[in-house]
């Protein structure tokens, strides 16, 4: 069965998910390698908007995830 949801996998040892697409934005949460994140918006300016299965939404560097 196919789903319209797209998932990304964290490929960095650890990555920070920020409130905005900026290194200085507030930290929403951190994700460790192999964590699945839902793609909310494709990459723009090197950042991807993602959602954790528990609900938090934020931006992660595109280079830190795989599967876009």
ChimeraX attribute file (.defattr): number of C-alpha atoms within 10 A of each C-alpha:
attribute: neighborCount
match mode: 1-to-1
recipient: residues
	/A:1	2
	/A:2	4
	/A:3	5
	/A:4	5
	/A:5	8
	/A:6	14
	/A:7	18
	/A:8	20
	/A:9	19
	/A:10	21
	/A:11	18
	/A:12	16
	/A:13	10
	/A:14	14
	/A:15	18
	/A:16	19
	/A:17	28
	/A:18	23
	/A:19	19
	/A:20	18
	/A:21	19
	/A:22	15
	/A:23	14
	/A:24	9
	/A:25	13
	/A:26	13
	/A:27	14
	/A:28	14
	/A:29	15
	/A:30	11
	/A:31	19
	/A:32	14
	/A:33	14
	/A:34	15
	/A:35	16
	/A:36	21
	/A:37	22
	/A:38	16
	/A:39	21
	/A:40	16
	/A:41	14
	/A:42	12
	/A:43	18
	/A:44	11
	/A:45	9
	/A:46	13
	/A:47	22
	/A:48	25
	/A:49	23
	/A:50	25
	/A:51	21
	/A:52	17
	/A:53	11
	/A:54	7
	/A:55	7
	/A:56	12
	/A:57	21
	/A:58	22
	/A:59	27
	/A:60	28
	/A:61	20
	/A:62	19
	/A:63	14
	/A:64	18
	/A:65	22
	/A:66	14
	/A:67	13
	/A:68	13
